[in-house]
Amino acid sequence: MEQYWFIYDPNGVLYYPPQLSATNPWPNPPATLTVVSFSQATASSTVIMAYTYPSRYLYQNGAFVEQPYFSLSATSASGNITLTATLNNPPATPPASCTFEVLGQAITETLTSNTATLTLAIHPSVVSQSLQVSILATGCVQATTTAGETASGIPLQAYKDASSNWHIAPTQYAVLQAYYAGVVSAQVVAANTLVAISLLSDIARILMTPTVIATLTTDQQNSVNDFIANIAGKMPITLANAYPSGGTREIHYASLEANTPLYGESVTGYNADILTIPNLT
């Protein structure tokens, strides 16, 4: 008949995964460890729980004793992950706080009515990435869970901002660059490229004074003359119409403003990120 087999040390800590076997799986245990077994047919619910969740139990004075232990859950909403830690089977005097371990950061939160929460703001470039989170406190069995959806291998970091809010963000400039390139449509990129080329062309035309032209080679002068005569004048955006005095910005030129929902906004977001997200490489 099969039995539940456990092996434990002098403090009652269970070693190795428990086994269900007809014979002793550890016939010659180390001198510091002791083997105990219980018939599967008559095992109590406590024995079955200790077999199922061995990290929660000690074996002391001939009985399994359940320890205080954490359960940990993660929910995602509106670009945030909220972690909720619950202390089960709390001791008579529960710990006042617990520690979330996230990407190498130890974040201490208060335990209120045996519950603690931590909210992580997830950067949109890694909003679906998964990360491992653990919760622990002195004298309690820790718990671990996975937050997020997909493990893609993108290096992540946890950091605290000036307002003591915690964030999850990438560690590489390339990830940010790829994200911001992806949120801008090809049409918008083309329109803003046109603005830049037009303005630079008009600036070049204005700066091509006779003195400058006189220093060019014959071939360079020929190209400049053709540019001024046949190309520069056809550019739709010039210094004269981009933002005339007393007037309004030309619509494409205006899109470069940070307060418009075009490419300028994304550039501003990228620039803000590289100034606030630490440890970027």
Residue pairs with C-beta under 8 A, 6 or more apart in sequence:
1 22
1 39
1 40
1 41
2 20
2 21
2 22
2 40
3 20
3 21
3 22
3 37
3 38
3 39
3 40
4 18
4 19
4 20
4 37
4 38
4 39
4 40
4 43
4 47
4 48
4 51
5 18
5 19
5 20
5 21
5 24
5 25
5 26
5 35
5 36
5 37
6 14
6 18
6 35
6 36
6 37
6 50
6 51
6 54
6 59
7 14
7 15
7 16
7 26
7 29
7 33
7 34
7 35
7 36
8 14
8 15
8 33
8 34
8 36
8 58
8 59
9 15
9 32
9 33
9 34
10 32
11 58
12 58
12 59
12 60
12 65
13 58
14 50
14 54
14 55
14 57
14 58
14 59
15 33
16 26
17 54
18 50
18 51
18 54
19 25
20 40
20 51
24 35
24 37
26 33
26 35
29 35
36 59
38 44
38 47
43 51
46 63
46 64
46 66
47 64
49 56
49 57
49 64
49 66
50 56
50 57
50 59
50 64
53 69
55 69
55 141
56 66
56 67
56 69
56 89
56 141
57 64
57 65
57 66
57 67
58 64
58 65
58 67
59 65
66 89
67 89
67 139
67 140
67 141
68 87
68 88
68 89
68 90
68 91
68 94
68 139
68 140
68 141
69 87
69 88
69 89
69 140
69 141
69 143
70 85
70 86
70 87
70 88
70 98
70 135
70 136
70 137
70 140
70 141
70 142
70 143
71 85
71 86
71 88
71 143
72 83
72 84
72 85
72 86
72 133
72 134
72 135
72 143
72 144
72 145
73 83
73 84
73 86
73 145
74 81
74 82
74 83
74 84
74 133
74 145
74 146
74 147
74 148
75 81
75 82
75 84
76 82
76 122
76 147
76 148
76 149
79 121
79 122
79 124
79 127
80 119
80 120
80 121
80 122
81 119
81 120
81 122
81 147
81 148
81 168
82 117
82 118
82 119
82 120
83 100
83 117
83 118
83 119
83 120
83 133
83 135
83 145
83 147
84 115
84 116
84 117
85 98
85 100
85 109
85 111
85 115
85 116
85 117
85 118
85 135
85 143
86 114
86 115
87 94
87 95
87 98
87 111
87 114
87 115
87 137
87 140
88 114
90 114
91 139
94 111
94 114
95 111
95 137
95 138
95 139
95 140
96 110
96 111
97 108
97 109
97 110
97 111
97 116
97 137
98 108
98 109
98 111
98 116
98 135
98 136
98 137
98 140
99 106
99 107
99 108
99 109
99 135
99 136
99 137
100 106
100 107
100 108
100 109
100 116
100 118
100 133
100 134
100 135
101 107
101 133
101 134
101 135
101 136
102 118
102 120
102 131
102 133
102 158
102 166
102 168
103 131
103 156
103 157
103 158
103 168
104 158
105 158
105 159
105 166
107 118
107 158
107 166
109 116
109 117
109 118
110 116
111 137
116 135
118 166
119 165
119 166
120 147
120 158
120 166
120 167
120 168
121 165
121 166
121 167
121 168
122 129
122 148
122 167
122 168
123 167
123 168
123 169
123 170
123 273
123 277
124 179
125 169
125 170
125 175
125 176
125 178
125 179
126 154
126 156
126 168
126 169
126 170
126 175
128 148
128 149
128 150
129 148
129 149
129 150
129 151
129 152
129 154
129 156
129 168
130 146
130 147
130 148
130 149
130 150
130 151
131 146
131 147
131 148
131 156
131 168
132 144
132 145
132 146
132 147
133 144
133 145
133 146
133 147
134 142
134 143
134 144
135 142
135 143
135 144
136 142
154 170
154 172
154 175
155 170
155 171
155 172
156 168
156 169
156 170
156 171
157 168
157 169
157 170
157 171
157 278
157 279
158 166
158 167
158 168
159 166
159 167
159 169
159 277
159 278
159 279
160 166
160 167
161 167
161 276
167 277
169 273
169 277
170 176
170 277
170 280
171 279
171 280
171 281
172 280
172 281
173 274
173 280
173 281
176 270
176 273
176 274
176 277
176 280
177 270
180 266
180 267
180 269
180 270
183 266
184 262
184 263
184 266
188 255
188 262
188 263
189 263
191 252
191 255
191 262
191 263
192 252
192 255
192 256
192 262
192 263
192 264
194 236
194 237
194 252
195 237
195 242
195 252
195 253
195 255
195 256
197 235
198 235
198 236
198 237
198 238
199 237
199 238
199 239
199 242
199 253
201 227
201 231
201 232
201 235
202 232
202 235
202 237
202 238
202 239
202 240
203 239
204 227
204 232
205 227
205 228
205 232
206 239
208 224
208 228
213 221
213 224
213 225
216 224
236 252
237 250
237 252
237 253
241 250
242 249
242 250
242 253
243 249
243 250
243 253
248 254
249 257
254 260
255 262
255 263
255 264
256 262
256 263
256 264
257 264
258 264
258 265
258 267
258 268
259 265
274 280
